[in-house]
Amino acid sequence: PWVEEDWVREHLRNLDTHKSIGPAGMHTRVLRELAEVIAKPLSIIFERSWRTGEVPEDWKKANVMPVFKKGKQEDPGNYRPVSLTSVPGKVMERLILAVVSMHMEDKKVL
């Protein structure tokens, strides 16, 4: 398996607890504090997702909020969208990035 339980646990332990809650309403602090308990099941989900190419439906959802940049607040062009996405989905994205980066470094692609 490419998804090591230890990697998942480490990513969970390093979650920023000051980040916003995703669409599922799960706070990063919950995942961080439960890292020991949920690392194994999450690693299985991540592995299965990687092998099948399927992502849980909840991880595809996002709460998009307009954030004011500058200028007149009445102008819609002065806002940028910010997406609040699933925390487990973000952990999986970081794991994929780490695995792909390691592979590219090992193969001297970078």
C-alpha positions in Angstrom: 0.0 0.0 0.0 1.2 3.5 -0.8 -0.7 5.0 2.1 1.1 4.3 5.3 -0.8 4.6 8.6 2.1 6.5 10.1 2.0 9.1 7.4 -1.7 9.7 7.9 -1.2 9.9 11.7 1.6 12.4 11.2 -0.5 14.6 8.9 -3.4 14.5 11.3 -1.2 15.5 14.2 0.1 18.5 12.3 -3.3 19.9 11.3 -3.7 23.6 12.0 -6.5 23.9 14.5 -7.1 27.5 13.5 -8.4 26.6 10.1 -12.1 26.8 9.3 -14.5 24.0 9.5 -15.3 22.2 6.2 -18.7 21.5 4.8 -19.2 18.4 6.9 -18.8 20.5 10.1 -15.8 18.6 11.2 -13.2 20.7 13.0 -9.5 20.1 12.5 -9.0 19.9 16.3 -11.3 16.7 16.4 -9.2 15.0 13.8 -5.9 16.1 15.4 -7.0 14.8 18.8 -8.3 11.5 17.4 -5.2 10.9 15.2 -4.3 7.7 17.0 -7.8 6.2 16.6 -8.6 7.3 13.0 -5.3 7.0 11.3 -5.9 3.3 10.4 -9.4 3.7 9.0 -8.4 6.9 7.1 -5.4 5.2 5.6 -7.7 2.4 4.3 -10.1 4.9 2.8 -7.2 6.9 1.2 -5.7 3.7 -0.2 -9.0 2.5 -1.7 -9.6 5.9 -3.1 -6.2 6.0 -4.7 -6.6 2.5 -6.3 -10.2 3.0 -7.5 -9.9 6.7 -8.5 -13.1 7.4 -6.5 -13.4 10.0 -3.9 -16.1 10.1 -1.2 -18.9 12.4 -2.3 -18.6 14.5 0.9 -15.0 15.3 -0.1 -16.2 16.8 -3.4 -18.3 19.4 -1.7 -17.2 22.9 -0.6 -18.7 25.9 1.0 -17.7 28.9 -1.2 -17.6 32.2 0.6 -17.0 35.6 -1.0 -14.1 37.5 0.7 -13.8 41.2 0.2 -10.5 42.3 -1.4 -10.5 46.1 -1.7 -12.4 48.9 -3.3 -16.2 49.4 -3.3 -18.1 46.7 -1.4 -21.0 47.1 -3.9 -18.8 45.9 -6.8 -18.9 42.0 -7.0 -15.5 42.1 -8.8 -13.9 43.2 -5.5 -14.5 39.8 -3.9 -12.7 36.6 -4.3 -14.1 33.1 -3.7 -12.7 31.0 -0.8 -13.6 27.4 -0.7 -13.9 25.5 2.6 -13.4 21.9 1.7 -13.4 18.6 3.6 -10.6 18.2 6.1 -10.0 14.5 5.4 -9.9 15.4 1.7 -7.2 18.0 2.4 -5.2 15.5 4.3 -5.4 13.1 1.4 -4.4 15.8 -1.0 -1.3 16.5 1.1 -0.4 12.8 1.2 -0.7 12.5 -2.6 1.5 15.6 -3.0 4.1 14.1 -0.7 4.1 10.7 -2.5 4.3 12.2 -5.9 7.0 14.6 -4.8 9.1 11.8 -3.3 8.7 9.7 -6.5 9.8 12.6 -8.7 12.8 13.2 -6.5 13.7 9.5 -6.4 13.5 9.4 -10.2 15.4 12.6 -10.5 12.5 14.2 -12.4 12.9 17.4 -10.4 
